[in-house]
């Protein structure tokens, strides 16, 4: 893939971008696979890093999946500055020993850092992790991690996301979108891969886009998802977050495109425009 040089290298200096991504049940009907989501992750991560921004991802270390893709991009393009943050919920870091967590941080080196969030919502260093695994609620642990990520980022990118079989009190990407809206962060919902990101995009639209197939995204009409969407609408600034730096044509393209380069270009261009306005 070509390098997405879309703005000046320092255009996103000081900008912290949260990434929310997982496979969606709609990929098959759209003629896509999880590989297409992975390509988006690589392209957007690369573009943000090249523009001087920081990527923040609430994920996991094993299996690495999207985490590894982000780290590979950091290793290819960064000059040793901290640019990737992996934020672990307590239910995730409990799966590894302290030695394994320390080794993971050593592999990161100056490229980034790993952050540890206790289920009660407090961030602690590796040296202060509980010496024995605690019994914690996975729902509380995930929500605590998502709140910390939101509070420490300026923007969030949503791609895919489960609407069935998710871990947490509601679909993770919908919860993250709601938290971002309440925080006043810039929100980019990439609807072209379906899933929770498409549900968020549809909730924020004035009308249903012509390109969306019927009964899309899958499971959007189920009671748990409808309840989650009601919470999204009831949030302080719903259904719109901060200005995204895009015009209507760009926003429509971001909503429907499957092309990783288009998505990366639009996200970084929008954030650069937001930064210029704030300056």
N, C-alpha and C positions, 0 to 999 in steps of 0.2 A: 504494500500500500504506500502511496505517496504521503509525505509529511504535510499535514494541514496547516500551512503558514497562512493564517487568516487575519491576524492583527500584529501589531508591534510586539516584540518579545517581552516588554514590561507592561503591556496593556492591562494585565490582570494581577499585577503585583499587589500583594496584600489581600486578594480576593480568595475566599475559601468556599469551595464548591462541594456540597454533599452529593453523593451518587447513590441512587436507590434503583436496584436492578435485580430482577430474577426472571426465570422463564415463565411465560404465560401459556394458558391453555388454548389461546387463539392462534398460535404460531402456525400450526398445521393447515388450518383453513385459509390462511393468508399466503401459503406456499413458502413459509419460512421455517427455520430451525433455531435452536439455541445458539448455533454458531453465529447467526446474524446478530443476536444480542451481544455476543462476545466481541464482534467486530465494532459495534457501536461503543462498547466500553473502552476498547483500545483507542479508537479514534478520538473520542471526547477527552479521555485522559491525556492523550498526547497533545491535543490542542490546548487544553488548560495549562499543562505544564510548560509548553513552549511559550505561552503568553505570560508566564511568571506566576501563575496561580497555584493553589494547593488543593489537592483532591482529598476529601474526607469520606471514608467508607465504613459504615457500620456493618461488619461482615464476620468472617471467620478465617481461621488460619488453616484448618483441616476439615474437609478437603478444601484446597485453596481456591479453585475456580476463578471467580472474577477477581479475587484478591491478587492472585498470581499474575493475571493479565495487567493489572494496574502497576504492579511492581516491575514487571518486564518493561513497561513503557518508561517508568522512572529511570530504570537502569540504562535505557538506550539514549535518553535525551537530556538527563539532568547532569549538572556539573558538581554534584555533591551537596547541594542545598536541600534542606528538608522540604519535601513537596508532597509526600503521601502520608496520610494518617489512617491507620486501621484501628477502629474503635470496637472493642469486644464487650459484649454483654457478659454478665457473670456466668450464665449458662454455657457460654462459649469458652471462656478461658478456663473453666473448671475441667474441660476435656483434656487439657494438657498440663504437664508438670511445670514447675517453676523453671527447671532447667530447659525444657523445650521452649517455653516462652522467652527465656533469656537468649537462647540460640537464635530464635526468630528475629529478635531485636538486633542481634549482632549481624545477622545477614542483611538486615535493612541498612545498617550503618548510618551514614549521613543522609541517606535518601528519604528517611522519614522516621516515624515512631509509632509504637503501639500504645493505645490508651485502654485502661481497664476501668469498667464501670460496675460498681456494686448494684445489686437489685434495688436498694433504697435510693439510688440516684446520686451516689457520691463517687467521684473519680479518685482512684488511689494509684500510687506507683507500684511497680512490680514488687518492690521490697515490702510493701504493706498488704499484699494479698492475703486472704485467710489461709492459715497453714493447713487446715483441713477443709474439704468441700462442705459448703453449707447447703441445707435444703431451702431452696428459694423457688418462687413461682416463676416459671418461664415467661408468663405474661408480664409480670412486673419487671423482670430483668430486661426484656426486649423494649418495653416502653421507656424504662430509665435510660437505656442506651440511646434510643431514638431522640429523647429530649436533649441529651447532652450533645449529640451531633447537631441538632437543630440550633441550639443555643450558641454553637461555635462555628456556624457557617453563614455565609451571605446569600447563598443560592442553593437550590436543589434541582437535580435532574432526575426525572422518573422514566424508567423504561421497563415495560412488561409488568410482572407482578402477579402473584397468585390471588385468585378470588375464591378458590376452594382449597382446603387442606393447608391453610396457612398457619403459622405459629404466632400466637399473640391474641389479644382480645378482639382484633379486627384485622382486615387485610393490611399487611405491613406498609405497603406503599401509600395506601389511603391515610393511614395514621400519620405517616411521615409528611404527606402533603398537608394535612390539617395542621400539624405542628408548625410547619414552615409558614403557612398562611398566618397563623396566630403570631408568629415571631416577626412577621413582616419581611420575610426573605423572598428573593426572586424565585419563581417556580417555573420550570420547563417540563411539561408533561408530553412525552413523545407517544402519541396514540397509535402510531402505525404498527406496533407490535402487539396491540391488544392488551388484555389483562387490566390490572388495576390502574395503570397509567392512562389507558383509554377511558376508563370510568371517570377518572379525575378530569381529563380533558373534556369529556362530554358534559360533565356537571358544570364546567366553567364556560361552556359555549352557549350562545344565544339560541342556536337551533342545531339539530342533528346534521352533521356533515353528509353530503351526498355520497361520499366514497365509502362510508361505513356500511357493512352488510347488516342484514336484519339480525336481531338477537345478538348484538355485539356490544360490548365484549361478553363472552360466555360467563354465566352465573351472576351478571350484574343485577338481575331481577330477584335474586334470592334475598330472604329476609335479613341475614347478617350483613350482606353488602349494602342493602338499602338503609339499614340502621347506621352503618359506618358513613354512608354518604349524607345522611341526615345530620350527623355530627359535623361533617365537613361544612355543610351549609350553615350550621349554627355557630361556627367559629367566628371570632371577633371581626375578621375582615372578609369572610366568605362572601361570594365564591371567587374573589380576586385577591391575589397577593400584590406585592410591590410591582411597579412597572418593570417589564422584562427587556426593555431596550429594542424591541422589534416592532415593525409596522405590521399591518394586517396581512399583507402578502407573505411576509416572512413567517408570521405566526401560523398561517394556513399551511405553509410548506412543512414547518416543523411538526405540525399535527399529523400529517398523513405520510411523510416520506419514510422509506425504509433504508435510504442511503446513508451510511455512516458519515461520509464526508459532509453531506448536507447538514446533518444533525450537529456535528462538531462545529462547523462554520457558523451556524445560526446561534448556538449556545454561546460561543466565545464572542461573536459579534455583538450579541445582545448584552452580555456582561460588560464588554468594553464600552458600549454606549451608556449603560447605567453608571459605570465608573466616571465617565466624562461629565455626565450631568451632576453627579454628586460633588465632583471637584469644583 
